[in-house]
């Protein structure tokens, strides 16, 4: 099986871009399971057009601009080589162009939505433009795809509200278990001083203001700390200015081992998003043994029976209740941590994800012949 991914970026897992983390893990383990994998990426900076970046088991061919060299030579040649093309994201005109080339060459393509059709995301910015783009171009693009990949069951509901693709399949995101073997996991909940943390983009769509407001209501004794990690932004500095007196602090960007150290030193990891698809950061917290509080709208409800995390609503009221519940149930943190580790070892890891994805690729390729 020969697989071609087309993305924005260089498939670097040590960056904040979630799609790049996904492609890096998926491509690595698809290659380990016998597939030939190539990635073509558009990046802001490259050493030279078409430079090859070696990853673990696959290569990334990077370009900084559209042009004859890229569009008509590299991409066309790569599509001719591959058995299936994997596109990532929605509201992306470049994906429509690549899909058009696939149809011209008679090659199947699949699209991973990455939660881009969630109504909560569409309402943040560019709502009217997105509606027009979807109605005129994207609906047909999705319906012509050989397959549409959703990461969570709930994501399929958002998809069917706006398009009816011929084939939809659900496979979750994962983590690389090799990065989390042999780690020391400290016992949680033994102190009244509790460090709570968030890791990701410091932006309005991540619902961080609601988290800070809820935290301020909970931290009446001043024994809690809320640490926000991620690339520093004007929005993040605004939150720090407003809520620092309540125990909120900015950490800045953390990657690689620094990221793992940050999460592992927390007593409770929080994902307050209005729209998410069981993010990689959430799975990382489970792998590192840090108790997780996550909103229902992060599309985790189908895993709730695993008793691997705490779940709450994405409002100030819901996050306040979730924080209080998680702190009050500290005696349960040990069993929740064990259950979380079992969940990532059995399901939310790239080895399991890659095997499922290769089976779907094979079904689609056979049907397309």
C-alpha positions as CSV (number, residue, x, y, z in Angstrom):
1,X,0.0,0.0,0.0
2,X,1.4,3.4,-1.1
3,X,0.0,6.4,0.8
4,X,0.4,10.1,0.1
5,X,-0.5,12.7,2.7
6,X,-0.9,16.4,1.7
7,X,-0.7,18.9,4.6
8,X,0.3,22.4,5.7
9,X,3.5,22.0,7.6
10,X,6.4,19.5,7.8
11,X,4.8,16.7,10.0
12,X,6.8,17.8,13.0
13,X,5.4,16.3,16.2
14,X,7.2,18.9,18.3
15,X,5.0,21.7,17.2
16,X,1.6,23.1,18.4
17,X,-0.1,22.2,15.0
18,X,-2.3,19.2,15.8
19,X,-2.6,18.0,12.2
20,X,1.2,17.8,11.9
21,X,1.3,15.7,15.1
22,X,-1.4,13.4,13.7
23,X,0.3,12.9,10.4
24,X,3.7,12.2,12.0
25,X,2.3,9.5,14.3
26,X,0.0,8.0,11.6
27,X,2.7,7.9,8.9
28,X,5.3,6.4,11.2
29,X,3.2,3.5,12.2
30,X,1.7,2.9,8.8
31,X,5.2,2.6,7.6
32,X,6.1,0.2,10.4
33,X,3.1,-1.9,9.3
34,X,4.4,-2.3,5.7
35,X,3.0,0.8,3.9
36,X,5.1,3.1,1.8
37,X,4.3,6.6,3.0
38,X,5.2,10.0,1.5
39,X,4.2,13.4,2.8
40,X,4.0,16.6,0.8
41,X,3.8,19.7,2.9
42,X,3.4,23.5,2.3
43,X,5.4,25.4,4.9
44,X,6.2,29.0,5.5
45,X,10.0,28.4,5.5
46,X,12.0,25.8,3.7
47,X,15.8,25.6,3.0
48,X,15.0,25.0,-0.7
49,X,11.9,24.1,-2.7
50,X,11.3,20.4,-2.5
51,X,13.7,19.7,0.3
52,X,13.3,16.2,1.8
53,X,13.0,16.0,5.6
54,X,13.6,12.5,7.0
55,X,11.2,11.5,9.7
56,X,10.8,8.1,11.4
57,X,10.1,5.7,8.5
58,X,8.9,8.3,6.0
59,X,10.0,11.5,4.2
60,X,8.4,14.9,4.0
61,X,8.8,16.9,0.7
62,X,8.5,20.5,1.7
63,X,7.6,23.6,-0.4
64,X,6.9,27.2,0.5
65,X,4.7,28.2,-2.4
66,X,2.5,27.1,-5.2
67,X,4.1,27.0,-8.5
68,X,4.9,24.9,-11.6
69,X,7.6,22.9,-9.7
70,X,5.1,22.0,-7.0
71,X,1.7,21.7,-8.6
72,X,2.5,20.2,-12.0
73,X,5.6,18.2,-11.3
74,X,6.0,17.1,-7.6
75,X,2.3,16.7,-6.7
76,X,1.2,15.2,-10.0
77,X,4.1,12.7,-9.9
78,X,3.3,11.8,-6.3
79,X,-0.4,11.2,-7.1
80,X,0.6,9.0,-10.0
81,X,2.9,7.0,-7.6
82,X,0.4,6.5,-4.8
83,X,-2.5,4.1,-4.2
84,X,-4.5,6.6,-2.1
85,X,-4.2,10.3,-1.2
86,X,-5.0,11.5,2.4
87,X,-6.1,15.1,2.7
88,X,-6.4,16.9,6.1
89,X,-8.8,19.6,7.2
90,X,-11.7,21.5,5.7
91,X,-12.3,25.0,4.4
92,X,-9.0,24.5,2.6
93,X,-9.0,25.5,-1.1
94,X,-5.6,23.7,-1.7
95,X,-7.3,20.4,-0.8
96,X,-9.9,20.9,-3.5
97,X,-7.1,21.4,-6.0
98,X,-5.4,18.3,-5.0
99,X,-8.7,16.3,-5.0
100,X,-9.2,17.6,-8.6
101,X,-5.8,16.2,-9.6
102,X,-6.8,12.9,-8.0
103,X,-9.9,12.7,-10.0
104,X,-8.0,13.5,-13.2
105,X,-5.6,10.6,-12.5
106,X,-8.3,8.3,-11.3
107,X,-6.9,8.0,-7.7
108,X,-9.0,7.7,-4.6
109,X,-8.7,10.3,-1.9
110,X,-9.9,10.4,1.7
111,X,-10.4,13.5,3.9
112,X,-9.9,13.8,7.7
113,X,-12.1,16.6,9.0
114,X,-10.1,17.3,12.2
115,X,-13.4,18.6,13.7
116,X,-13.5,21.5,11.2
117,X,-17.2,21.2,10.7
118,X,-18.2,21.6,14.4
119,X,-20.8,24.4,14.6
120,X,-18.8,25.9,17.5
121,X,-15.8,26.4,15.3
122,X,-17.8,27.9,12.4
123,X,-19.3,30.5,14.8
124,X,-15.9,31.8,15.9
125,X,-14.8,33.7,12.7
126,X,-15.6,33.9,9.0
127,X,-19.0,32.2,9.5
128,X,-20.6,33.7,6.3
129,X,-17.6,33.0,4.1
130,X,-17.4,29.4,5.4
131,X,-21.1,28.9,4.6
132,X,-20.6,30.1,1.0
133,X,-17.4,28.1,0.5
134,X,-19.1,25.0,1.8
135,X,-22.3,25.4,-0.2
136,X,-20.5,26.1,-3.5
137,X,-17.4,23.9,-3.3
138,X,-16.8,21.9,-0.2
139,X,-20.0,19.9,0.0
140,X,-19.3,18.4,-3.4
141,X,-15.7,17.8,-2.5
142,X,-16.7,15.7,0.5
143,X,-19.4,13.9,-1.3
144,X,-17.0,12.9,-4.1
145,X,-14.3,11.7,-1.7
146,X,-13.7,8.0,-1.6
147,X,-13.9,8.2,2.2
148,X,-14.4,10.8,5.0
149,X,-12.5,10.1,8.2
150,X,-14.0,11.3,11.5
151,X,-11.9,11.1,14.7
152,X,-14.9,10.9,17.1
153,X,-18.4,9.5,16.8
154,X,-19.9,12.9,17.5
155,X,-18.0,14.4,14.6
156,X,-20.0,12.3,12.2
157,X,-23.2,14.0,13.4
158,X,-21.7,17.4,12.5
159,X,-20.8,16.0,9.1
160,X,-24.2,14.5,8.2
161,X,-25.8,17.8,9.0
162,X,-24.1,19.5,6.1
163,X,-23.0,16.7,3.7
164,X,-23.7,13.1,2.7
165,X,-20.4,11.4,1.7
166,X,-20.5,8.0,0.1
167,X,-18.3,6.4,2.9
168,X,-17.6,7.6,6.5
169,X,-15.4,5.8,8.9
170,X,-14.4,6.6,12.5
171,X,-10.9,6.1,13.9
172,X,-9.6,8.1,16.9
173,X,-6.3,10.0,17.3
174,X,-3.5,8.4,19.2
175,X,-0.1,8.9,20.9
176,X,3.2,7.2,20.4
177,X,3.5,4.8,23.3
178,X,7.3,4.6,22.8
179,X,7.5,8.2,24.1
180,X,5.8,7.2,27.4
181,X,7.5,4.0,28.5
182,X,9.4,3.7,31.7
183,X,8.2,7.0,33.1
184,X,8.0,7.5,36.9
185,X,4.5,8.5,37.9
186,X,4.1,10.2,41.2
187,X,1.2,9.6,43.6
188,X,-1.5,12.3,43.1
189,X,-3.7,14.1,45.6
190,X,-1.5,13.9,48.7
191,X,-1.3,17.7,49.2
192,X,-3.9,20.5,49.6
193,X,-1.7,22.6,47.2
194,X,-2.9,21.6,43.7
195,X,-1.3,22.5,40.3
196,X,-3.9,22.6,37.5
197,X,-2.7,23.0,33.9
198,X,-3.7,23.6,30.3
199,X,-1.6,23.1,27.2
200,X,-2.5,24.3,23.7
201,X,-3.3,27.5,21.8
202,X,-3.9,30.5,24.0
203,X,-6.9,31.7,22.0
204,X,-10.6,32.5,22.5
205,X,-11.9,29.4,20.7
206,X,-10.2,27.2,23.4
207,X,-12.7,28.6,25.9
208,X,-9.9,29.7,28.3
209,X,-11.8,32.7,29.7
210,X,-14.5,30.4,31.0
211,X,-11.8,28.2,32.5
212,X,-10.1,31.1,34.3
213,X,-13.5,32.5,35.6
214,X,-14.4,29.0,36.9
215,X,-11.0,28.6,38.5
216,X,-11.3,32.0,40.2
217,X,-14.5,30.9,41.8
218,X,-12.9,27.6,43.0
219,X,-9.6,29.0,44.3
220,X,-11.1,30.8,47.3
221,X,-8.4,29.6,49.7
222,X,-5.6,30.4,47.3
223,X,-4.0,27.0,47.5
224,X,-4.5,26.2,43.7
225,X,-2.5,27.3,40.7
226,X,-3.7,27.3,37.1
227,X,-0.8,27.2,34.6
228,X,-1.5,28.0,31.0
229,X,1.1,26.6,28.6
230,X,1.3,27.5,24.9
231,X,2.8,30.0,22.4
232,X,2.3,33.5,24.0
233,X,-0.4,35.6,22.5
234,X,-2.1,38.9,23.1
235,X,-5.2,37.0,24.3
236,X,-3.0,34.9,26.7
237,X,-1.4,38.1,28.2
238,X,-4.9,39.5,28.6
239,X,-6.0,36.5,30.6
240,X,-2.9,36.7,32.8
241,X,-3.5,40.4,33.5
242,X,-7.1,39.8,34.5
243,X,-6.7,36.6,36.5
244,X,-3.1,36.5,37.9
245,X,-4.3,37.7,41.3
246,X,-6.5,34.5,41.4
247,X,-3.5,32.2,40.8
248,X,-3.4,32.1,37.0
249,X,0.0,32.2,35.3
250,X,1.4,31.9,31.8
251,X,4.1,29.2,31.2
252,X,4.9,29.9,27.5
253,X,5.4,27.3,24.8
254,X,6.7,23.8,25.8
255,X,7.6,21.0,23.4
256,X,9.2,17.5,23.5
257,X,10.5,16.5,26.9
258,X,9.6,19.9,28.4
259,X,6.0,19.3,27.4
260,X,6.0,15.9,29.0
261,X,7.6,17.3,32.2
262,X,5.1,20.0,32.4
263,X,2.1,17.7,32.2
264,X,3.6,15.1,34.5
265,X,4.2,17.7,37.2
266,X,0.5,18.8,37.2
267,X,-2.0,17.4,39.7
268,X,-4.9,17.9,37.2
269,X,-4.9,18.6,33.5
270,X,-7.9,20.5,32.0
271,X,-9.2,20.8,28.5
272,X,-12.0,23.3,28.5
273,X,-12.7,23.4,24.7
274,X,-16.1,24.1,23.1
275,X,-15.1,21.9,20.2
276,X,-12.4,19.2,20.1
277,X,-11.9,15.6,19.1
278,X,-10.3,13.9,22.1
279,X,-7.1,15.9,21.5
280,X,-3.6,14.4,21.5
281,X,-2.9,16.6,24.6
282,X,-5.7,14.8,26.4
283,X,-4.3,11.3,25.5
284,X,-0.8,12.5,26.5
285,X,-2.1,13.4,30.0
286,X,-3.6,9.9,30.3
287,X,-0.3,8.3,29.2
288,X,1.7,10.4,31.7
289,X,-0.6,9.5,34.6
290,X,-2.0,13.0,35.2
291,X,-5.8,13.1,36.0
292,X,-7.8,14.7,33.2
293,X,-10.8,17.0,33.4
294,X,-12.3,17.5,29.9
295,X,-15.5,19.0,28.5
296,X,-18.2,16.9,27.0
297,X,-18.0,19.1,23.9
298,X,-14.4,17.8,23.4
299,X,-16.2,14.7,22.0
300,X,-15.2,12.3,24.7
301,X,-18.6,11.0,25.8
302,X,-18.2,7.7,24.1
303,X,-15.2,6.9,26.3
304,X,-16.8,8.1,29.6
305,X,-17.7,4.5,30.6
306,X,-14.0,3.8,30.9
307,X,-13.8,5.9,34.1
308,X,-10.5,7.3,32.8
309,X,-11.2,11.0,33.2
310,X,-13.6,13.6,34.7
311,X,-16.1,15.2,32.3
312,X,-17.9,18.5,32.6
313,X,-19.9,21.1,30.5
314,X,-17.9,23.9,28.8
315,X,-19.6,26.8,30.6
316,X,-18.2,28.7,33.6
317,X,-20.8,26.9,35.7
318,X,-19.9,23.5,34.3
319,X,-16.2,24.0,34.6
320,X,-16.5,25.2,38.2
321,X,-18.5,22.1,39.0
322,X,-16.0,19.9,37.2
323,X,-13.0,21.4,39.0
324,X,-14.7,21.0,42.4
325,X,-15.8,17.4,41.6
326,X,-12.3,16.4,40.5
327,X,-10.6,18.0,43.6
328,X,-13.2,16.5,46.0
329,X,-12.7,13.0,44.5
330,X,-8.9,12.9,44.9
331,X,-9.1,9.5,46.6
332,X,-10.2,8.2,43.2
333,X,-7.3,9.7,41.2
334,X,-5.2,6.6,41.4
335,X,-7.8,4.3,39.8
336,X,-8.7,6.9,37.2
337,X,-5.0,7.2,36.3
338,X,-4.7,3.4,35.8
339,X,-7.9,3.4,33.7
340,X,-6.5,6.2,31.6
341,X,-3.3,4.4,30.9
342,X,-5.3,1.3,29.9
343,X,-7.3,3.4,27.4
344,X,-4.3,4.7,25.6
345,X,-2.5,1.4,25.6
346,X,-5.5,-0.4,24.2
347,X,-7.0,2.1,21.8
348,X,-5.6,5.7,21.7
349,X,-2.2,4.9,20.3
350,X,-0.7,5.2,16.8
351,X,0.0,1.5,16.4
352,X,-3.7,0.6,16.9
353,X,-4.8,3.6,14.8
354,X,-2.4,2.8,11.9
355,X,-3.6,-0.8,11.7
356,X,-7.3,0.4,11.5
357,X,-6.4,3.1,9.0
358,X,-4.5,0.7,6.7
359,X,-7.5,-1.6,6.6
360,X,-9.7,1.3,5.6
361,X,-7.2,2.3,2.9
362,X,-7.2,-1.2,1.5
363,X,-11.0,-1.4,1.4
364,X,-11.2,1.9,-0.4
365,X,-8.4,1.1,-2.9
366,X,-10.0,-2.3,-3.8
367,X,-13.4,-0.6,-4.3
368,X,-11.9,2.0,-6.5
369,X,-10.3,-0.4,-8.9
